[in-house]
Amino acid sequence: MANELNLGSIEVKGDSRLVTKKLNDDFHVKEPHLFPYRAEAQRMMSQTGSTLDHTGRGGNKHADSLATLESKVQLNEEEEGTVMIRRKELHITCKEDLSFEEADDWRQVYIEDLTRMDEERVIPTQALKQFVMIQGGLCYRAPVGSLARCVNKRKA
């Protein structure tokens, strides 16, 4: 596509470390049926002076979103389409609801009880033993010993 548009040298970003390493000859290609594809990609890259680098999924969210959108929009071969993307603001009532949920956080009682003396606690000690504070966050200790981070309603 870059050739058809006469773009010359381009910088390609891929989110598959394995693919980028194999194309850049950092990893060996073991599957014989992939040799021709790698050779053609390398030929095209060297012909145009293009590069291929790895980028993690976190640094690729816009491209990921566009790929998802492209898979959902169905256009005929003759059709062309323009997509407008606009930032949507929350209505004021939604913002108020979010702040109410934060104020009514169920975890707060447990956090306070974990720091209180026995006689001042609201939650029974037996139930409170299942919870622990780790780096300022409330965690639930399952019977098998694993820990689960407790979240508020909005995050859940």
C-alpha positions in Angstrom: 0.0 0.0 0.0 2.9 2.4 0.8 4.4 1.6 -2.6 1.1 2.4 -4.4 0.9 5.7 -2.5 4.6 6.5 -3.3 5.3 7.1 0.4 8.9 5.9 0.2 10.4 5.1 3.6 7.9 4.3 6.3 8.1 3.3 9.9 6.0 0.3 10.8 5.0 -0.5 14.3 3.8 -4.0 15.3 2.4 -5.3 18.5 3.7 -8.8 18.1 7.2 -9.0 19.4 7.6 -12.5 17.8 6.7 -11.2 14.3 8.9 -8.1 14.6 11.9 -10.1 15.9 11.5 -12.7 13.1 11.3 -10.1 10.4 14.3 -8.2 11.8 16.3 -11.4 11.9 16.6 -11.3 15.7 14.8 -14.6 15.9 15.1 -17.6 13.6 12.1 -18.6 11.5 11.5 -22.3 12.1 8.5 -22.9 9.9 9.5 -23.4 6.2 6.2 -22.1 4.9 6.9 -18.7 6.4 10.3 -18.2 4.6 8.9 -16.7 1.5 6.7 -14.2 3.4 9.7 -13.0 5.5 11.9 -12.7 2.4 9.3 -10.6 0.6 8.7 -8.4 3.6 12.5 -7.9 4.1 12.9 -7.1 0.3 10.2 -4.5 0.4 11.6 -2.9 3.6 15.1 -2.7 2.2 13.9 -1.4 -1.2 12.1 1.5 0.5 14.3 2.0 3.5 11.4 1.2 5.8 11.8 0.0 9.4 9.8 -2.3 11.6 9.7 -1.8 15.4 7.8 -3.4 18.2 5.4 -1.4 20.3 3.4 -2.8 23.2 -0.4 -2.9 23.2 -0.5 0.0 25.6 1.3 2.2 23.1 -0.9 1.0 20.3 -4.4 1.8 21.6 -5.3 4.2 18.7 -4.3 1.7 16.0 -6.1 -1.1 18.0 -9.3 1.0 18.1 -9.1 1.8 14.3 -8.6 -1.9 13.5 -11.7 -2.8 15.7 -13.7 -0.1 14.0 -12.6 -1.3 10.6 -13.8 -4.8 11.3 -17.2 -3.5 12.4 -18.0 -1.1 9.5 -19.2 -2.9 6.4 -18.8 -0.9 3.1 -19.3 -2.2 -0.4 -16.4 -2.1 -2.8 -17.7 1.0 -4.5 -18.4 2.9 -1.3 -16.1 5.1 0.6 -16.7 6.3 4.1 -15.5 8.9 6.5 -15.7 8.3 10.2 -15.9 11.2 12.6 -14.7 10.6 16.2 -15.8 12.9 18.9 -15.1 13.0 22.5 -18.3 12.5 24.5 -18.7 14.3 27.7 -20.6 12.8 30.6 -23.9 14.5 31.5 -23.8 16.3 34.8 -26.1 13.8 36.4 -23.6 11.0 35.5 -20.8 12.9 37.1 -22.9 13.4 40.3 -23.7 9.6 40.3 -20.0 8.8 40.1 -19.1 11.1 42.9 -21.9 9.6 45.1 -20.6 6.1 44.5 -17.1 7.2 45.5 -18.5 8.8 48.7 -20.5 5.6 49.4 -17.5 3.2 49.1 -18.2 -0.1 50.9 -14.5 -0.6 51.5 -14.2 2.4 53.8 -15.8 0.6 56.8 -13.4 -2.3 56.5 -10.4 -0.1 56.2 -11.4 1.9 59.3 -12.2 -1.2 61.3 -8.8 -2.7 60.4 -7.2 0.3 62.2 -9.5 0.5 65.2 -9.3 -1.1 68.6 -11.4 -4.2 69.2 -14.2 -2.5 71.2 -14.7 0.2 68.6 -15.1 -2.1 65.6 -18.3 -2.3 63.6 -17.5 -5.5 61.7 -17.1 -8.8 63.8 -13.5 -9.8 64.2 -14.1 -13.2 62.6 -15.3 -11.5 59.4 -12.5 -8.9 59.5 -9.8 -11.6 59.6 -10.5 -12.3 55.9 -9.3 -8.8 55.0 -5.8 -7.2 55.0 -4.3 -3.9 54.0 -1.5 -4.1 51.4 0.2 -0.8 50.3 -2.9 1.2 51.2 -5.4 -1.1 49.4 -7.9 -3.4 50.8 -7.5 -7.1 49.9 -9.6 -10.2 50.6 -7.8 -13.3 51.8 -9.6 -16.4 50.3 -9.7 -19.7 52.3 -7.1 -21.2 49.9 -4.7 -18.3 50.7 -4.9 -16.3 47.5 -5.4 -12.5 47.7 -8.0 -10.5 45.8 -7.9 -6.7 45.6 -11.2 -5.1 46.7 -12.6 -2.5 44.3 -15.4 0.0 44.5 -18.7 -0.4 42.6 -17.6 1.7 39.6 -14.4 -0.3 39.0 -16.3 -3.6 39.5 
